Structure formats: structure tokens, C-alpha cells
């Protein structure tokens, strides 16, 4: 019993051993040495469960206090030798840090995930897995991967905090002994960091394992899909195939007879009155729904044939009503019959897929008819949303319904072959004949799409091709003929499965493209049109939010663009789904790209980038709000001058932007050390001769940020004036009025003088100089001139046009009309219109004389010598006669001068150009 007790309690065994050793060694010890060192074996190994040895126990010197092997004797001399010098103190053992409960729970989850992944890998090692089994294994991995990602993300913050606490202790000193408290604290923190780091690394390794399993499953599924798709059988032109079909036909006919016998047997067994009533009710409801779909639903479609020009919104609403009213009743009726057959057990379970194929095919035909009627509307061309001619709409409808009917028949026969377990050659022949029939219908339809309009040539001349009558474009026909050739060849040479798959994808893709067209048109009309047009919603949105019409147009464009992207991606996913592309894989890839993927050693996370941009935008918005508060509220209440207030506002804007930029960079994980490296590299480049490039680059950034000039502004730089077309980080392109391009470095725009005519707004000023006869009323003249400017539609009413009385001349009163216009680009047009209007108004009022022979004053100079010579000649004939003739000569001159003084004409040409010099 004592032995059993000692065996079960290690600590008690250790204490008993120590007591026994003390009893045995006491008689042999030296007298008067109670503090003799105990054996080293007992001192160096404290009892289990004790963290430290007893304080009275010291560490013996090497070789002292150690009994000989197999003997209970002390060292030579019969007594223990004292240690030389001061005995070394015992170092405390590192503390044993217990794992926290939260960490234990995380480890338990990781163990469960590890076991789950191991089991899935074991299942994946089987070679007989079907696509359904692979999908089941794949679907179970997603929750495990999500749990592992959660563990990794949740351990990031505790791990960083633990490392930060460990860093605060500093590195372990090499020459100085640390205190026991510091040693214990360091050991505890190191153990805590180690355990969190181990947990996170284990989660990351399991996450990598999930990715590897997903890749293996995807590869297996693609290989299985490709193997089944391109499996070759005997071709339709092979005699061996039809020989086998003839040989297997009697057995399959007997199987069909057996199936009919089973139906009769089930009818006799389960053909009670209740089941028959339920089945009859289901058939009645189905027939009523199909009848109502073809005869009653068009009345509720509300597409009035008498309406000639319905709006785009009305066309699309009518199209969607036709699709719903033509498809939903057919689907409900087919489902009602299938449910009744399944519930009454009147049909063998192996033949239920046959009924499902037939009923589903009827619903599919109804859907195709409704889709063609909605999009093409052969009977009501005014309600046709698609730009297709009448002949093209009718032919496309017949072609689509014909192909849908053939596909329904083929699918029903294939279901019947599967239900009666028909031989493989018969199944191959059935699918091959169905593919050939579909190809023939498609080829006939494409052939009828050819333009057959025969027009007689009106005259001899070059050949002019006839106009298209179908509305079906060349690319669509080309794709159709390519499909005809590929499907036909594949079915003939033995790739029947591939041919059938191409037919299914052709119909599936065409249906999705039609729905995509309707959805995109609906998004543009109902979303974009609602925001862009003058609707009640747009008006209410403007009134309640204060948005401008241009802002609503931008929101409409962005909304319709986003809707288009989502719809196109969704349709692309649905088109690629039958080709072995699983939506789970796509969502997994999108999620991995959004939450982080690695390129080498760099982790790129779209979500982190988006949040960083959001932080930057939020910081800029807050900065702008503070800046506006400073400009409009606080700084005007101070005694600071306008220049200092502007400087404070500008500096606060720059400071807020830099702060927001620093916060965004810190969230993205870009430390200041990395930015310093980039800045150092730039400084080296600048030092090696990139000053000009960097100067233009920084100037371009300033132009883009401060926007002293913008794209579309009319600027004057030196002797070049034009419109800003493009601003890049190096140069700015300006297009002059003679359509030439001027490339100006950005540093010239920052350091030089630039005249921007539309900096604040696009209003401009037009000035016109007008001269009025001196004998007219200047007040009335100014009113007439100002009235011409006020009546012009492009002249601003505020500030009102004004007339400046510039000069009182000898013959004219000079006025100047100053008018502000709505757009500086209309300056020449407005100036021309005002010149015409002012001239007509003043002419009608008689303030300027009409054009004519005496309306211009011509002064001839340089004839004084000739006049003196004629005077001397006349003096020889007599004083009196000369005076008379001189008076006769001067009188006409005065008479000619008088009208000129009374009625001079002021033309639009400057007066200096009206004078002609005799010597010129």
C-alpha cells in the first residue's frame, strides 16, 4: 500500500527520498557543521511543483557534496568540503506561463479546422468522385476558410500589442545581470508573444491548405468537364452506329412497353377519385393558364395598336408586361401538372423526368415567344424597343420559336431514353439527329435573313447594293453561320456531346443577351431618364437637396454606368457558369482580391486602399469645412487684414490636406521611413540635373491643385491667347483662335503673368465707341444706345449696360457703350450685333446722317502755290476784274464748305482714315 501511495504521489516520493538521504548521511557528517551542503542531486532538483529551491539551499561547488557512484559516502576525508569563496546563488527557473482561456478556445477551433481539412483531403484522394461530390467538398471549405481568416484578423491586434509591451523592456543586457522581477516579466511576455504568434501562423498555414484544396477541386472539376465535353463517340455517318441502333431497338421497345405497363399498373393501384380529381384540376388550371396567356394576357399588356408614337418608357414597360404575362402563367401551369403527377403517384418515378422535360419545354417555348413578342413586337411595330425592321422581326420570331420547339422535342426524347435505360447508340443517335435538325433550322433562318429586295436599276451606272430589309447585322449572321458549321461538323464526326452543349449555350447566351439589352435600356430610361428629365422626382430632389441640374445629370450618368457594369458582370457569370466556372470560385477570387492578395512580399488589399482613399476624402472634406468656417465666420470677425486672412485660410487648407494624407498613408502601412527613402531618391535625381523637370512637375501639381487656370479657360500668355485644352504635370496645351496648339511649360504659368478671362466666371465685357452729331440731344442718344444693349439676349441685366460720354468734339459727340455679356466667348458676336443695332437705331432717329455724296468731308492740301500763281495771273487783267473773279471762285468754295459743316457723316471707319493727302 505504501508503495502504491508513493508511486501515485511523485511529490511525496521526492520528500521521502530526501528524508532518507538525510538520515543516512547524518552519522557520517562532521560534528558542529549543521550547514553542511546536502548532496547535489537533491539541491539541484527541487521537489516537483515548486518553482524555486529553498533559500537555505545553496549551489555546491563542482565536485563537492557529490557521493560516489553506488556509495552513500561523502567526499574524501569523510566530510564535505566547504565551497571555496562565496557559493553561487541559484538562478530562478523561468516561470511557466499558463495559456489564456481565449487562446485555448482559438487553439481548439484550429484543431477542429485541421481535422476537417484532413478529412476533406482524404476524400479528395478518391478517384471516383462525381461533380456533385466535388461540389459538396468545395462548399464545406468556405466556412472553414472564413473562420480561419477571422482568427488571423483577430490575432493581429493582440500580437502587435504583446510585441509592443515586450519592446518596452528593451533588449536583454549582456554584461549586467537583470533583477529577478525583470527576468520573470520578460519571460512571461516572450511566452505570450510566442503563443499568439504560433496561433496566428498555424491559422495562416491552415488557410493556405484551404486554398490548395480549393485549387485541387477546381482542377478536378475542370478536367471532368473537359473530359465529358470532348468525349468522342461514333459519328452519325458511321454505319456501325446505325447497325447497333437497329440491333438495340427491339430491346428498347420492350423497355418502353414495360414503362407503359407500369403506368397502367400505377393507374389501377392509385387511380382513386381524389387523385384523379387532383390531376384533372391541375390539367384544367394548366390549360386555362396557357389559354389565358395567348388570348387574355395581350389585353393586359396595354400596348394599344392605335397609338402611333409611344414613349421609350411606355415601350419598355409594355415589353416587361408582355414577358411576365407570357411566361409566368406557362411556368405555373407546367408546375401544377408536374406537382399533381408527383403527388398522385400515377407515373413511375423513372418517368417523372420525362414529364418534367415535356412540361419544362412547353414553358420554355412560352418564354421564347414572350421574349420575342416583347423585344420585336411583330404585330405592333410602334411598340418595338429594338431597332429591327418588320421583316426581320417576323423572321427572328419564327426562327427562335422553331429552335425552341426542336430543343424541347430532343430533350424530351433524351429524358425518355434515360427513363427506359435505352442503349448508348440510341442516345447518341437521338442527340445527333437533334443537333442536325437544330442546325438545319438555324441555317434556313440565316439564309432567309439575306437581303432579297429586288430593285431595277434606274440608269446605267456603278452598282449600288440594295438596302437591308431584315435589320440583322453582319456580325450576328457571321456568328450564326460559324455556329452552324461548328455544330454540324461536331455532330457528324462523333462529338455529339460537344454539339449538344454548343446548342444549349447558343440558346442560353441569346436569351441572356436579350434580357441584358432590355435591362440596360430599362436602367437608362428609368434611372437616367428620371434624374435627367424634368420629372417630379428630379424636381423634388433638386428642391430638397439643393443639387443643381448638372449634378443630377452626373449622378444619372454614374448610376446608369454602375448599373451597366453590374448587369454585364452578372450576365457574363451566367454565360460562363455552364462552362465549369463556379460562382463560388468567382466570389472567392473577388473576396481575396478585395481583402488582400500577395504579389511577392507585398500584400495588396483593395479594401484597405478603398478605406485609405475614404480617409483622405473625409479629411479633405473636413479641411474644406474648417477652411470655409475660417473664411466666412471667424476671420472676418477679427481685425486682421484681408491678405493675412487669406494666408491663414490657405495655410490651414494645406495643413489639413497634409494631415489627411499622413493619416491615409499610415492606414495603408506606408511609414515615414519609406517616404523618406523616396524623397531621398528624388533629391538625388534633382541634384543630377532634373531641376527643370521637377520644377515643371511641381508647378503642374500646383496648377492641378490650386486651379488658377482650368481646362476650357480663355487665357492670355505673352502674345498668345486661346483656350486651355489640357493640363498635365509637365506642360499645358493652349489652342489659339487660329486652331494652332501652343505648349507652355507649367513653370511659366506659375512664375509668369497669365491673364485668365474666365477665372471667376465666364462673364465678359464689350465696349463700343459711337459718334453722334453735335447738334443732337446727348441724353436721348445715350438712352437709345443703352436700349440696344438692354434688348440683346446675351447682355446681362445686372450690372446693367451703361453709356459713357467720352468727348465733346468739333462735329461729333463721342459715346462709349459698356455692356457685360454672359460668356466671354460670345464677345465678337455680341459686339457685331450691337454695332448693327446701334447703327440702325441712330439712323432711324436721325442722330447720324445717311450715307451719300456730301456726307464725307474731304480736305485737299498742297494747293497753296497754285492758288498764288492764279492770283498773279488774274492781277494782270485788272484789279477789279481779278477781284470779281476771285469772289466768284471763293463763293462756290464757301457754298461747298457750308453743307460740309452742317451735315458731316461719321462712318464706322476711324476719321483719320477718311482724310486723303494730295502728296500721299
ABEGO torsion letter per residue (X at the ends): XAAAAAAABAAAAAAAAAAAAAAAAAAABBBGBAABBBBAAAAABBBBGBABBBAABBBBBBGBGBBBBGBABBBBGGBBBBBBEBBBBBBBBBBBBBBBAAAAAAAAAAAAAAAAAAAAAAAAABAABBAAAAAAAAAAAAAAAAAAAAAAAAAAAAAAAAAAAAAAAEBBBAABBBBAAAAAAAAAAAAAAAAAAAAAAAAAAAAAAAAAAAAAAAAAAAAAAAAAAABBBBBAABAAAAAAAAAAAAAAAAAAAAAAAAAAAAAAAABBAAAAAAAAAAAAAAAAAAAAAAAAAAAAAGBBAABABBBAAAAAAAAAAAAAAAAAAAAAAAAAAAAAAAAAGABBAAAAAAAAAAAAAAAAAAAAAAAAAAAAGAABAAABABBBBAAAAAAAAAAAAAAAAAAAAAAAAAAAAAAAGBBAAAAAAAAAAAAAAAAAAAAAAAAAABBABBBBBABBEBBBBBBBAAGBBAAAAAAAAAAAAAAAAAAAAGBAAAAAAAAAAAAAAAAAAAAAAAAAAAAAAAAAAAAABBBAAAAAAAAAAGBBAAAAAAAAAAAAAAAAAAAAAAAAAAAAAAAGBBAAAAAAAAAAAAAEBBBEABBBBAAAAAAAAAAAAAAAAAAAAAAAAAAAAAAAABABBAAAAAAAAAAAAAAAAAAAAAAAAAAAGBBAAAAAAAAAAAAAAAAAGAAAAAAAAAAAAAAAAAGABBBGBBBBBEABBBBBABBBAABBBBBBAAGBBBBBBAAAAAABBBBBAAAABABBBBBBBBBBBAABBAAAAAAAAAAAAAABAABBAOBBBBBBBABBBAABBBBBBBBBBABAAAAAAAAAAAAAAAAAAAAAAGABBBBEAAABBBBBBGAAAAAAAAAAAAAAAEAAAAAAAAAAAAAAAAAAAAAAAABBBBBABBAAAABBBAAX
